[in-house]
């Protein structure tokens, strides 16, 4: 309750900027209760004190700016810098190994689902830069995951109002499974919507490969 009182006082004094700078600093790996703050901000929008869509824009901006900053730090400074100075950003060896393990397991997709894994989301930007993940690919995963993350936790407070705390703890425990389910459903919807284009592209590719094989056979000298 003391944390909520502190967050409420921050919003009363600084308004929307609390969410932007708080989330930005969280992704630089400084301590800030991002998910709790978003859920509470959603509740404030439920009571009419804040605008929900402005909250989404501000939270999305703070998250993506923070992630982008860490990406370029990782890209320019590399792993030795993180190992040497990571302690100043609360980047312990344990968290480093944990993030490395998740990257080895899930690869680039971790940039999206990492938001929902405690102790991992703060460092996926660094690792994306360290592994020289192309920025366009990083942005696709990082920004789409950020949008899902902020809408989910802001939505808890907005939709459930006074009951937001109970729902928050339930979703926080199962956030990674919820995110994976939503991502899977979104992928299926995209595949279904563009099934004709995908099918025709695959058919053209198959036809092209068959033609190449025929050309190769024609060029082969007869024995």
N, C-alpha and C positions, 0 to 999 in steps of 0.2 A: 504493500500500500504506500510505503514511503516513496518508492520509485514512481508510482503513478502520480503522487502529489508533486514530485519534482518535475515530471514531464508536463503536468498541467500548468505549473508555474512558468515553465519555459515557453509554452504556447501562449500563455497570457501576456508574457513580456515581449516575445519575438515573433509570434505568429507563424506563418508558413515557412519562414527561413529555418526554423528549428529542424524541420523534416529534411530540407535540402542539405544543410551543412552536417547534420547528424549522420545521415546515410552516407554522404561523401566521406566523412571521417571514418565511419565504420569500415568502409571498403579499403581504406588505407591501413586498416587493421588496428584502429584505436577503439577502445571500449565504448560502445554506444548500443542501447537496447533497441535496435532498428525495428524488429517485428512488433514488439510491445508498443513502441511509439506509433507505428502505423495503425495498429488496431485501435489504439486510444484516439488517434486523430480521426479515424473512421467513425468512432462513437461521437466525437465532437461534431462531425458533419451530420450525424443522425439527429443531434439536438439542435441543429441549425446554426451552430457557432462558426463552422467552417464549410467551405464549398467542396464537395466530394471530387469534382472533376479537376479543380485546381490542385487538390491534394495529390491526385494521380499524376498530374503533370510535374509537380514539384518533386514528388518522391521518385518518379522515373528519371528526372533530370539528375538529382543527387546521386542516385544509384549508378547510372550510366557514366557520369563524369568520374565518380570514384573508381569504377571498374576500368575505365579507359586510362586514367592516371597510373593505376597499378600495372596495367598491361605494358605501358611504355617504360615504366621503371624496370620491370622484368626484362623487357627487350633490350634496353640500353645498358643496364647494370649487370644482368646475368646472375646465375646461381651463386657464385662466390660472394657477391655483394650481399645477397639475401642471407647467406649463411653467416657472414661476418657481422652485419648490422641489423639482422632481423629481430634481434632481442629488443631493439629500441621501438619496434612496431608490434611487440608481443608475438613475434613470429618464432616460436620455440622449435627445437629439433623435432619434438613429438608431432607438432602440427605440420611441419614440413614433410615428415615421413607419411603422415596421414593423407595429406593432399597428393603426394606422389603416388601413394597406393591407389587412390581413387582415380587419378589420371591414367595410371596403367590399366585400370579396370574398365573405365568408360571412355577414355579418350576425349575428343573435342566436345562431345555431348555433355560432359561434366560441367562445362561453362554455363549451360542452361540449368541443369538440375542441381548444380552446386549451391544455388541460393537456398535450397531447402535442406541442406546438410549442415548441421551445427559444426563450427570449427573448420569448415572447408570453404564456404562461400567467400570468406575474407581473402583467400589466397589464390583462387582460381585465376584472377587477373594477372597476378605475378607469374604464375606458372605458364599461362598462355604466352606471355612475352618471353619467358625463359626458353620455352620450347620453339619459339619463333613461329607460332601459329599465325598464318596470314591474317592481316587485320580485317579484311572483308569477312572472312569466316568467323573470326572472333566476334565481330560486331553482330553478325547474324544470330549467333548463339547467345551472346551476352545480353543484347538488347531485348530479344524476344523473351528470354528467361526473366529479365528484370521487369518487363511489363506484367507477366503472369504473377510474379512474386508480389509486386506492389498492389495489384488489383485484388489478389487473394486476401492479403492481410488488412488492407484498408476496407475491403468489403466486409470483413468479419464485424468490425465496429458499426459500419453503415447498415448492414442487414439485420444484425441481431441486437443492436441497441444495448439496453441495460444488461442483457445476458451475454455480452461479448466475451467476458473473461473465461467463462466455462467453455465456450466454443473455441476460443483462442488456444487454450491448453490442449484440447482434443485435436485440433488441426495441427498444432505445432508438433505433436508426437508423431503424426502420420503425414506430415507435409510432403515428404519425398515420394510417398506412394500416390498421394493426390496429384502431385505435379506430373509424375510418370503417367498416370492414367489420363490426365488432361492432354498431355503431349501425344499419347498414343491415339486418343480420339481425334485430336486435331490432324494428325498425320493421315488417319483413315479418311477423314472428311476431304482433305486436300487430294488424296489419291482418287477418291470417288469422283470428286468434282472435275478433275483433269484426266480422268481415265482414258478418254478418247485421244487426247493429245499424247499422253504417255504411250498408249497402245500403238498409235500411228508412228511415233518416233522409234519405238522398238522394232516395228515392222520394217521401217526404212533402213534401220541399222542392219537387221537380219538380211534384207534384200541386198544391201550393199556388200555384206560379207560373202553372200552366195555368188555375187557377180565377180568379186575379187578372186574367189576360189576357182571359178570357171576360167577366168583370164590366166591364172597361174597354170591350170591344167593345159590350156591351149599352148602356152609358151614352153611347156616342158617338152624336150625332144623325145620323139618316139623311139622306142627301143627295138 
